[in-house]
Amino acid sequence: MRRGSIVQLVVLGVLFGAGAAAVALLIPWLPDPASEQADRIDFVFWFVTAICIAIFALVAAVIVYAVFNFRARPDDDEDGPPVHGNTGLEIVWTAVPAALVTAIAIVSAVVLAKNEQLPSAPSASAARSAQKSTVNGLCKSKGNDPLKPLVVCVTAQQFAWLFKYPDYGNATSSTLRLPIHTTVQLQLQALDVIHSFWVPQFGQKQDAVPGLLTKLVITPKRLGTFPVICTELCGLGHALMRSEAIVMDENKFVSWTKSQQGGATGATGGGGVAPQAGKALFISNGCDGCHTFKPAGAEGTVGPDLDKLADFARQAGQPLEPFIRESIVNPDAYVEPGYQKGVMPGTFASLPQAQLEALVKYLEGSK
Ligand code: CUA
């Protein structure tokens, strides 16, 4: 090969490589990672991207070089020279991609395994009992075992997220709060259809499937508020099935869990339901995901506007209180014109009696 050709090829390769690198670096393709797991995924992303840029630069340089140097002149009617393969070249272009693909597979497998890893490997017997606990499909706290991660039970339903902290007296919230630098295991359940949990800055998605307990490990490394997004088409309100993940200091997190313990769970105590429990129930059951209701600061638009409940009851020809109760436990009995049957889940029929009454009072009282 002539020296001039090599210089031309290298110049073209550098130009195409620089162009592709600029596209990769200057456009923010991925959000800024906020967890250790997202850092690892970022690493895989850049590992693969670097390989792709190198191959793109090589291929583009050779193509452009060939187009200009080997093109047929207008007066050239000859056939090209007959070429019958080049064993050396064929070995190289098979072996190099095979090595690169194998490297990508190994890096990805290591990252996936690490991203599922909990801080310290439990002993064999602990692992066995952990397996048993997933068989009955119940979210379990870490108990008194300091080696186990903080567990958050995540319940997905049309169209809301609910987060429960069994290690902190079953504190309950419609936003996910996590202490920074602490490894957390989310245990996900779905009450109706398949949903999928995603916080872009945490890097990973995990499905919530009815009848299964799926898991996701997160170690937040940056304070802030990030969106929680449902990324599985789950019904009319799918696009609105959003919440927030708030990463906070450990101290603030602990005092927050204490403030949450009195809320929605306090309402389960038989007949004695605190008056402020109505709002907590409204939010913890995800009503705010679909309905507008000013007293709760809710702005959902999937279902009817609950600020107009009195008008709806009049249209339905029913007294307000029984109308509200029936609309919760048997939502298809009367559907406001303009809305569809079967959109509101029937799962609220299983609300404990005291919670149901507190919710009815709350909705009735704030009309
Ligand atoms: Cu839940 Cu989409």
Boltz pocket constraint, residues with backbone or C-beta under 6 A from the ligand:
constraints:
  - pocket:
      binder: B
      contacts: [[A, 156], [A, 157], [A, 158], [A, 159], [A, 194], [A, 195], [A, 196], [A, 230], [A, 231], [A, 232], [A, 233], [A, 234], [A, 235], [A, 237], [A, 238], [A, 239], [A, 241]]
      max_distance: 6.0
